[in-house]
Amino acid sequence: MLNHAYCSDKYQYTMGKSFYQCGRKDKVAVFNMFYRKAPENNNWAVVSGTEEVIEMIKGLGAENEAFFEKFLPGEDYADFRAYLAGMKFTGDVYCMKEGEIAFPNQPVITVVGPIIEAQVLETPILCIMNHQMAVATKASRVCRATNRPVSEFGSRRAHGPWAAMYGGKAAVIAGCASTSNILTGVMNDVPSTGTMAHSFVTSYGSSVEGEHHAFCDYIKTHMGENLILLIDTYDTLKCGVLNAIRAFRENGIDDSYPYGYGIRLDSGDLAYLSIEVRKILDAHGLENCKIFATNSLDEYLISDLELQGAKIDSYGVGDAIATSKAEPCFGNVYKLVQIDGEPVLKRSEDKIKLINPGFQITYRITKHDPELGNIYKADVTCLRGDELEKKILAGETFTIYDEFDRYKFKTFDAGSYTFRPLQLKAMEHGERIVPVRTLAEKKAFYNDTLHHFSPSERRLINPHYYKVDISDPLYHKKMEIIQRLNEQISEFKID
């Protein structure tokens, strides 16, 4: 197995050499990983991948000098190579839990530690998180398009085995009922799911009777399991569904079968075919026979199928989820926000690229709604220890202001709200301190979190605005740094 801690870009190590040789390697840095804009005009993104980040970080310092010589050759790098061979991560990591819902500019992961250690983690963290958050966020969209189960079937389209395994995990966290990937199942101690391919049917010869024989053999060899027969190899309505009915009858499968049974549609007009197949199945007394549909589905096609009255009981979705096909590149970035206690930022002429400085924490504020129950009302990111954080922790009245329109504000009265922090300490002094959670626990956390947002904020098209702000101390610190930079830039000259 390759050590993922070194799945990095070389410039992380060219910078590291400078930190090392200039005596800056032990300066305490704070880096935030966050994203600026959710894909597909989504309101938010789903967090997945922090478990793999924690495991990856533990791999630092596990390689010998010969490994580093392969990409840092020469005598000039000899001392640095020796240092890297023993350089383990000794800092702290704060992160959102897998299954959390994150909004733009909120720290999803915060790394605190010696700058040389924190800097080299940038690329592997982004590699892990950009992939899994893209898949999880797309899976969330697809699953929110229907109340019926969605299975992730995208391994063959994923960008490599690693992406298939961890993409399946991310999809399940964000709403998918199951994954077809067996390694995802094995790693997470959950069952994987599968039916049959067209090749199974055609292996019995291209004939109507061959299809029937294939169905019978499949049923006989999987008795006591969920049975799904693929019926569109030759003709869905004229032979496929009829052969399925024959095979079920001949093998004693009917509505009393306790493990579940059904058919799969993988081509054609799924709305029309599902309606017609449902009529045929019901006419033959197979009312509990489920209809499972695949065929390049995504949230838009699923929504449209349901508007057309399709009689589909569950869906299988492949590349739309596995590759986040509509927008495959997720936008997490990793930025230095503090060095030796001093907040810093990157100034940009692009407004969206202006980052929040300092060591931060986000609080999610909850209020009780008589009709909807406990509903999330706002997120606010504070500088750790600032006045707003103190008020929230004490349960006092506080007001938050829109960063870009200071006339927009919201006040939360004492006793009217509850709160929870979004970033929790996961590693301390380089050691893991959070318990391992099962995939089922992560999925349950996501589902619970999702349903504390209002229905209008959960919709796919033009979701309602959810209030996401920063504290006044954070806002003023940001403006102070920008103003100071602007003054220095306006006065700057060279001879």
N, C-alpha and C positions, 0 to 999 in steps of 0.2 A: 504494500500500500504506500502511495506517495504521501508525504507529510503536507497537508493542506495549509499549514502555517506559512509555507514558503511558496504557495501559489500566488506569487507577488509580481510586481513590476520592478525592474532594476532600479528605477529612480528612488524607490524607498531606501535602497541600500547605498546609493551614491550620496543621498542626503545624510544617511546614517553615518557614513564615514566622516563627513564634515562635522556633525554633532560630536562624534567621538574624538576627533583630533583637535577640535577647538575648545574642548572642555565643557561642552554644553549638554552632553548626553544625559545628565542627571537632573536637568531642569524639569520640574513637574508640569506636565502638559495635560490639558483637558481637550479631548476631541469629541465632537458630536457627530453621529451619523443620523441623517434625516433626509427627507425628500421635499421637493419644492412644489410639485404639482402631481396630483393623482392621475393615473391613466384614464383615458376614455371619458373625461369630464366627470369622473367619479368624485363623490364628496370626500372620500377617505380611502385608506388602504388597510389591508389585513396583515398583521405581523406574523411572519414565520421565518425560521432560520436561526433564532438566537441560541437554540440548543446546540446547533452545529458550530456556531461562533465560539461558544464556551469550550467545546471540545477542541476546536482548531487552535485556540490560544494556548492550550496546554502543550501543543506540539513545539512551541518555540524552545530553542536550545537543545533539541533532540538530535541534531546533526553534527557530524565532526568537521574538522577543518578542511578535509578533502572535498566535502560537498560544496563548501563556499568557494573553494579554489576554482571550481568549474565555471562560475560566473563572476568571480572577483579575483582574477589571476594576477600574478606579479608580486614582487617584493614589497611594493608600496602598500599592498593590502594585507601583508602578513600579520601584523599586530591586530588589525581590525578583524581578520578571519578568526584569530584565536579568541578574541572577545565575543564574536557572534556565536561561536561553538558553545559557549557557556552562558549565553544570554537568554535567560528565561523571563517570562513576564512576571513582574513583581507588584503590579498595580491593582487597581480596582476597576470593576466593570459594573455599570448600571444599565438595565435594559427593560424594555416592555416585555411582558409575557407573550409567549406564542398564543395566537388567537386574539390578541388585543387589536382594537381598531385605532389607527393612528391618523392624525391630520397633518397637513403640510407644516413644515418647519419645527415640529415637535421632535425632541431627541428620542429616537427609537433605541439607540445604543449610545452610551457615554463611556469613554475610556479615559481613566485617570492614571497617570503613571509617568515614569521617566520618559522624556520625549523620544528617545531612540527606540524604546520598546513600543510605545503607542503608535509611532509613525509607521513602522513596518507592518502593522496590522491593517492598514488602510485597505489595500487591494484585496486580501483574502476576505475581510469582513464584507466589503462591497460585492465581491463575487458571490458569496453565499446569500446575502440578504437581497440583492437585486433580483436574483433568480427566484427565490422562494416567495418574495412579496409580490412579484409579478404574477406568479401562478396562483397564489392564495387570493389575491384581489380579483383576478378573473374568475376563479372558481366561485367566489362570493357572488359576483354578478350573475353568473349562470344559475346558481342555485336559488337566488332571489327572484328569478324569472318564473318560478313554478313552486307549487306546494308539494310536488311529487318528487320522489328520490332521484338523484343524479349520481351516476357512477363515473369515475375518471378512468378513461380507457386510452390515454395518450402516449404510452411508453414508446411505441414505434415511431412517433413523430418528435419525441423529446430530443434535445440537443446533447445526446450522449447518455450512457448508463447512469452517471451520477445525477444528471438532471431528471431522469425518469424516476429514480428511487425517491429523491427528496421532493420532487414535484408532486408525486403521488401523496406524500405526507402532507405537503402544504395544501393540496386540494381537499383532503379529508378534514383538516383543521377548519377550513373555510366553508364547510357545508356539504361536501360530497359525502354520499352515504357509504361509498366504498371505492377501492381502486383495484385495477386489474394487475398491478405490479406485485409480483410475489416477493421481491426483496423488500419492498415497502412494508408488506405484511409481516414478513419475518422479523425485520428490524424493530417493528412497533408492536409485535405480538398481537396482531389483528388478522382476521381472514382476508384473503384476496378473493376476487370474484371473476368469473368467466363463463362463457357459453360455448359456442362452437364457431368455426370459420366455414366459409363456403367450400374450402378444400376438403373438409370432412365429408360433406355431402357429395361432391364430385368424385371423391375417391371410391365411391360405390358405382361409378359409371354414370355418364350423363343420360339418365333416364328417370322417368317418373317413379318407377318401381325402385330404382336405386335410391332415390330420395327417401322413400318409405322405409327401405331397409336400413338406411343410415339413421333415421329417427328411432327406429326400434332398438338398434344396437346401442345407441346413446342412452336411451332410457334404461335398458337392462343393466348397463355398466355404471349407472349413476343413481340407481334406486336408493332412496333414503336421503337424497340431496334435492336442492332446488333444481328443477328441470326446465331449461329454456331451449326451444328449438328454433333454428334460423330458417325462415320459410320463403325467402325471396330468391333462392338460387336459380329457379327456372321460371315460375310464374306464381306470384303470391296468392292470388285469389282462385286460380283454376286448378292448381295442384298443391301448392305449398301448405296452405292452411288445412286443406282437406287431408293431406298425408299426415299432418300433425295430429289431427283429430283421430284418424285411423290408428296411428301409433299409440296415442294416449289410451284409446279404448282397449286395444289388443293387449296392452300391458297393465291394465287395471288402474290407470291414472284418471281420476275425476276430481270433483270438487271436495271430496273427502280426503284427498292426499294431503297430509299434514305439513309437508316441507315446502309447498309452493310450486307452481308450475306455470309455464307461459310460452309465448312465442316472441321472436324478435324480427322487427322490420329494419332493413338496412339500406333500402333504396326506394325510389319512386316517390309518389305523392303521399307523404306520410299521413297527412290529415285525412285524405280520402280513403287510403288503404286501411288505416286504423279503424275508421268508422265501419267500413265494410267487413273487415275481419271480426270486429266486435259482434256484428249482427250474426255472422256465420257461427261463431263460437257459442253465442247465447242460444241460437236455434238448435244447437246440438247438446245443450245442457251443460256447457262448460263455462258457466258464468264467473267462476273464480279464476279462470285462466287469464293471466296477466299479459298485457301487451307492452313489450320493451322496444324502444326505438333508438336507433343510432343513425349515422350518416351525416357527418360534417356539421353537427349542430352547434349552436351557440345561444346566448341569451335572447338574441333578437328572433332567431328562428323558433325557439321554444315558445316565446311569448306569442308569436304569430300562430303557431300550431294550436295553442290553447284558445286564442281568439276565434279560430276556425272550428272549434268544438272537437278537436282530435280526441280519440278515445285511447290515449296513451297513459299507461300506469307508471312508467319510469323511463328515464333517459340515460343513454351512454354518450359521454362527450369526450372527444379525443384531443385533437391538436388545438382547438380553441382554448382549452385549459392548459394543456401540457406545455405549449409554447407561448401562452398569452398572445395568441395569433394577431389580434387586432392592434396591439401595442406591446411588442415583445421586450422592449428595453425599459426597465423600471429606472427611476431617476434618483435613487439614493446617492447622497454625497457624504463625504467624511471631512469635516473641517475643524481646524484648530480654533478653539474659542477662548482659551485661557492659558497663560504661561507664567509659572511661578506666582500665581495669585492675581495676575493682571489680565483682565478681560481684553480680548483682541477680536478683530473681525476682518473679513475681506471686503473691501469697498469695491463696488461695481457700478458701471453706468447702466447696467440692466437691473431694474428695480427688484426683480424676482430673485436675483443672486445676492442681494444684500443679506448677510446672515445675522443672527442674534448672538451677541458675545456673552461670555461668562459661563460659569458652572450653573446649570439650570435643572429645574424639576417642573413637571407638569401635573396639575391637579384637575381632576374631572369632578364637576359639581353636579349633584343630583338633587332634584326637588320632587315632592310627591304630587301627582296629578290625580284628581278624584276619579277620572275615567280610565287613565292609562297606567296608573300605579307610579312606581318610582321611575322617573325619566331623567336622562342626562340633559342638562340645560346649557352647559358651557365648559370649555377647557381653558385654563389659563396657565401659561408658563412663566415661572418666577425665577429670579436669581436665588439660589439656595441661601436661606437666612434673611431674605429681604423682608420689608415691612408687610407686604401683601401675604407672603407665606406665613408669617407669624399670626396675622389676623385669621387666615383660613384654619390654621392648626388650633387656634383658640376658639373657633366657632363664632367669631365676631362679625358684625356687619362690614361688608366691603363692596367696593364698586370697581368694575373693570371697564376699560375704554377701548374702543376700536383703534388699532394702531394707525390706520390710514384716514380715519374720520373721527376726530376726537369729540365730535358732538354726539356720536353714538355711544351709549354706555348702558350698563345694566348693574343694578344694585341687588345684592343678596343680603337679606336681613338675618341677624343672629337668630338661630333656632329654626330657620326655614329651610336649611340645606344640610346635606351630608357631602362627603368628599372622599376621594381616594387618590393616592399618587399613582402615576402611570409608569414611572421608572423605578425599578426595585434593584437593590444591590444584589448582583449575581456572583461576583468574584471579589474576594478581599485578599490583598497581598498575594495575588496570583493563584489563589485557591478557590475552588467552587464552594459557595455557601448556600445555594438554593437547592431544594430537593428536585429530583427527577420526576417529571409528570408523565403520565401515560398519554397516548394519542387521544384516547377517549376523554380524558380530563381537559386537554387543550381544546378539543372540539366543543365540549360542554361550556367551557369558558367563553369561547367565541359566540356560541348561540345565546348565552345569557347576556353578554355584552351587546350584541346586535339588538336584542329585543328591549333594551333600555333606551334606545333611540326611538324617536317618534316615527310612525309609519311614513310621514312625508319626507323624513331624512333618509329613509331606507330605499326609496324608490329609485329606479334605474335612470329614468329620464328627468332631467331638471330637478334633482333632489333639493329639498328645502335647505336653506342656509343654516348651518349649525355654528354657534358662536365660539370662535377660537381667538383668544387674545393673549397678550403678554402683560406682565405687571408694569406699573408705572416706573419702578426703579430700573427694570430691564430696559424699558423704552428710553428713559432718560440717559442711562449709561450708553446705549446705542447711539443716541443723538450726540452725546458728548464726544464720543470717539470720532464720529463722522465730522462734526464741526471742527475738532482739532486737526484732523487730517486735511480738511478743506482749507483751513488757514495755512497749514504748512505747505500744501501744494501750491497755493496762490502766491506764496512768498518764495518758493524754491527757484533758485537760479544756479547756473554754473558758469564759470569763466570760460 
